[in-house]
């Protein structure tokens, strides 16, 4: 009898420990970029009493770790975020259908639906609007945002005459995505949205004369005024401190600087579209807390949840019924600035796979060796999924 | 009979977790999504410039392909780390005790996780904060040497090799130090009485008696170089423009980015095919001696 009681005691204790296990949320944001999201998780925790633990994992790491976990019927997280929609589609069979949780939500970015199952749900959005500058810096040196390509080149040259400025533009690096963002902006501006979409679906070749012309006539002349690739958060600090005059980055930058009200942004003159995208969340079907994960997902996509997240800056709403009135001043100004522009899909996140990595890597080469342009374009054609069949 | 009883559990584990997956990998390397592919995966590898580009190697224009990068790594890193480790072991053996602090500092490289080592290498050669480009810049050396080494195709691979030399020399030094302590001091005393110079003692006593240790260090270093991944992944991701990619990294990209397990398995088999004969050759030399 005594051992039975002891056994029951251990079971109860074990269940207690299990109950205390928090819901694990995995996302790509860290540091200042993660703070606004963690605040939303805390709000959910307060409302439901469900403990949540946030862990950082980049899309690259998710792509490495999860396939083996899925094969073993396991998952390191209960609700997972990745910007790689192609990856979500590839592994959709391992994800929970959350059609019920998202029914009747007016999304501005489409959820990922595979064979009738909604598996990847957009969570707020970001845009890559153009080159950021410090208003105070521009005012101090009598600079204004350019309205033509010639003015843009003149601005770059003028920036480099300012004492302390090493190069006109900072080039962010890491695995390579900041360079691809900048390149896509040049393609959309000088080649048009059709060229951008054609390059994504493979109907336009990278080596075609019109694409080559964008690189040769616009991107490469710009590169003479751009820094070599520097780790993007380090580049952010150096740009803020005045070592560089302008910095191309997505709107999450507003949540990472000391004074967002000092931020100004301009697109390349003539630009009619900017790249925008979202992070997709999914619930692995091996999650032991799938029901709680569903509750969290429902909270995050709810009108209140989205309004709370966008009010903290760095992201825009993915719901048509949560508008700019919820944004802090920097995002409100941004939303106004990009409001008239078409939102284009992120090229490398859409194509994905080995091509994405090659795109980042080849651009790193182009940045320091513009003479390698022909090799770069050839490799991008050779590795494109359309060329592989 | 009892011997099998004792080694049985270990054998079962090796069979399950080493030999079985290795056999599966080997089998996959001869398949593709349509079924049996024969040697096609391997033929494709040698037609893939990311793996093998000897023409660019002859023109000394990186990238040369992952296989050649690995071989360059072996040709530079192996002799440097083995010789430097031996030299430092001899130097520290004769130095006063307080010098051992430097020995510990050198050994730090090998106890540092390689992922962290990769991050350190990246910043060591970074254009703005890296000590190496800063020193070279102060000496008047031009770009790309005075700039971010990892950003330029001419310097990325060399930077990784130089950085990893620091990470690995401690290993060679410690093993050689252990070997040195096992040499009978009377041999050196006798040589000194006979008037042998320091160099003669090193050449005719230290080097021959340390040969077994040196071969072990060389074999282990060789395997480490052929399977190198973590440092490259963190510091350059194999770039720019694949100028510093290596076989293990290409295997990872094939498996986890291109989602092509057949190509990844073929690369894994290629790594084994390169490693085993070289390792066997080294080991056989040791046995013969």
Interface residues (C-beta under 8 A of the other chain):
Chain A: X63 X64 X67 X90 X173 X175 X176 X228 X229 X230 X231 X234 X238 X353 X354 X356 X357 X360 X361 X362 X364 X365 X366 X367 X368 X369 X372 X375 X376
Chain B: X126 X127 X128 X144 X147 X148 X151 X152 X153 X237 X238 X239 X240 X241 X242 X243 X252 X253 X254 X256 X257 X258 X259
